[in-house]
Each structure stands twice: as structure tokens, then as C-alpha cells.
Amino acid sequence: MENILWSPSAACPNCKIIFLAKSFFACKLTPEQLINGPYPNINMSGNMMNCPKCGGFANILNYTPETVKSELLNIREKILDIKETELTLVLKAIQNSNPKNYEQLYGLVKEISPSLSEVIQGFKNTLNWICLIGGTWAFFKELERT
């Protein structure tokens, strides 16, 4: 996943367009920052810039840290749009293949859901432990049946 560029929205009262004020302010966030925070502490109000369509003055919307965080969380949800059916397929595949380590798990998930594979990239050590514990649990469950 690439870095995300966030800019405030602006609205022109003359030609009635809404646009991103990229030339006024742009904030670059890494994927990890978009997923886990921290989010930029931005306060802005009463700002204006030239409209790219008509050249008149456009109003940049007012922002507080809470509104910035809310917008970024909405972006995060769109980027990490993991559908329930994908998640169900991944869980069934994990149960059927019983991956032994992170690489096997990651390869399996990447085949089914590229968006979910991006999410789990940062959790390698944790997922190795989960695979180890899950495999051990499955082994003992199988022993109980015999």
C-alpha cells in the first residue's frame, strides 16, 4: 500500500464546485499511520484560496483534529474494504490448510484477499505465534479423537 495524501476540501461560492485544496495544504501519511494513527493535529478555519475553475476565492472548509481524524478513518475503511465473504473464504482456507508459519499464511491470504493481506503484513510475529498455537491446538484435538 502506498502513502496516502490528505488535503482539506474547499468550495467555491461563485461556480459552486467542491475540490481538494492540494495546493493549499497536503499531509502525507504512511499506511501504518492511516491504520493505527497517530493522526495529524490540524486546526484551520477562515482560509481561502483561488478556485481552479473560475479563479475566484474559494472557502477552505474548517477543520479540527476530530474532523481530520474522521475523514482519515473513512478513507481507511474504503482502502481496507474487506468484505465478509472474503473473510469467510480466508478463515475456511486457513482451517483446511493449517498454515505452519507467517509466510504460508500470508501466501494463502494474498491469493484470496489482497486487501486483507495488506492488513496482516504488520503482524508477522503475532501471526507466527497464532499459527504455532493453532497448530498445536489442532494436534492435541486430533490426539483426543484417536
C-alpha positions in Angstrom: 0.0 0.0 0.0 1.4 3.4 -0.9 1.5 6.6 1.2 -1.8 8.4 1.4 -2.0 12.2 0.6 -4.7 14.0 2.5 -5.9 17.6 1.7 -8.7 19.7 3.0 -11.8 20.2 0.9 -12.7 23.7 -0.5 -15.9 25.1 -2.0 -16.2 27.9 -4.5 -19.3 30.1 -3.9 -19.0 31.5 -7.5 -19.0 28.4 -9.6 -20.3 26.0 -7.0 -17.6 23.4 -7.3 -16.1 21.4 -4.4 -12.4 20.4 -4.7 -9.4 19.3 -2.7 -7.2 22.1 -1.7 -4.0 20.2 -2.5 -2.0 23.4 -3.5 -3.0 25.0 -0.1 -2.2 22.1 2.2 -1.2 18.4 1.8 -0.4 15.9 4.5 1.3 12.6 3.7 0.5 9.6 5.8 2.1 6.1 5.7 -0.2 3.1 5.5 0.7 2.2 9.1 -0.2 5.7 10.3 -3.5 5.6 8.4 -4.4 2.2 10.0 -3.1 2.8 13.6 -2.6 6.6 13.9 -1.4 9.0 15.2 -3.5 11.3 13.1 -2.4 14.9 12.3 -3.4 17.6 14.8 -4.7 20.1 12.4 -6.8 23.2 13.2 -7.8 25.5 10.4 -10.6 28.0 9.9 -11.3 31.0 7.7 -8.9 30.1 5.0 -9.4 30.9 1.3 -7.6 30.1 -2.0 -8.2 30.6 -5.7 -10.7 28.4 -7.4 -9.1 26.2 -10.0 -12.1 26.6 -12.3 -13.1 30.3 -12.2 -10.2 31.9 -10.4 -12.5 33.4 -7.7 -12.0 33.0 -4.0 -12.9 29.6 -2.7 -13.5 28.8 1.0 -11.4 26.1 2.6 -13.6 24.1 5.0 -12.9 24.5 8.7 -11.1 21.5 10.3 -10.4 20.4 13.8 -8.3 17.3 14.8 -11.6 15.4 15.2 -12.9 16.2 11.7 -9.5 15.3 10.2 -9.4 12.0 12.1 -13.0 11.3 11.0 -12.1 11.9 7.3 -9.0 9.7 7.6 -11.0 6.9 9.2 -13.4 7.0 6.3 -10.5 6.8 3.9 -9.1 3.9 5.9 -12.4 2.0 5.7 -12.5 2.4 1.9 -9.0 1.3 1.5 -9.3 -1.7 3.8 -12.7 -2.7 2.5 -12.6 -6.3 3.4 -15.9 -8.0 2.6 -17.4 -10.6 4.8 -17.4 -13.2 2.1 -13.6 -12.7 1.6 -13.0 -13.1 5.3 -15.1 -16.3 5.4 -13.2 -17.7 2.5 -9.9 -16.9 4.2 -11.0 -18.5 7.5 -12.1 -21.6 5.8 -8.9 -21.8 3.8 -6.8 -21.4 7.0 -8.8 -24.2 8.7 -8.3 -26.5 5.7 -4.6 -25.8 5.1 -3.4 -25.3 8.7 -0.5 -22.9 7.8 2.6 -23.5 9.9 4.1 -20.0 9.7 3.5 -16.5 8.6 4.8 -17.0 5.1 2.3 -19.8 4.4 -0.5 -17.9 6.0 0.4 -14.7 4.1 0.6 -16.5 0.7 -2.8 -18.2 1.4 -4.5 -14.9 2.3 -2.9 -13.0 -0.6 -4.4 -15.5 -3.1 -7.9 -14.9 -1.7 -7.9 -11.3 -0.5 -5.1 -8.9 -1.5 -6.7 -6.2 0.7 -6.6 -8.4 3.8 -3.0 -9.5 3.0 -2.0 -5.8 3.2 -3.5 -5.5 6.7 -1.7 -8.6 8.1 1.7 -7.6 6.8 2.4 -5.7 10.0 1.5 -8.5 12.3 4.2 -11.1 11.3 5.4 -12.1 14.8 1.9 -12.2 16.3 0.6 -14.3 13.4 3.6 -16.8 13.7 2.6 -17.3 17.3 -1.1 -17.8 16.4 -0.1 -20.3 13.7 2.0 -22.2 16.2 -0.7 -22.2 18.9 -3.4 -23.1 16.4 -1.3 -25.9 15.0 -0.6 -27.2 18.5 -4.2 -27.0 19.5 -5.3 -28.9 16.3 -2.6 -31.5 17.0 -3.9 -32.2 20.5 -7.6 -32.1 19.3 -6.6 -34.8 16.8 -4.9 -36.8 19.5 -8.1 -36.7 21.6 -10.1 -38.2 18.8 -7.8 -41.2 18.5 
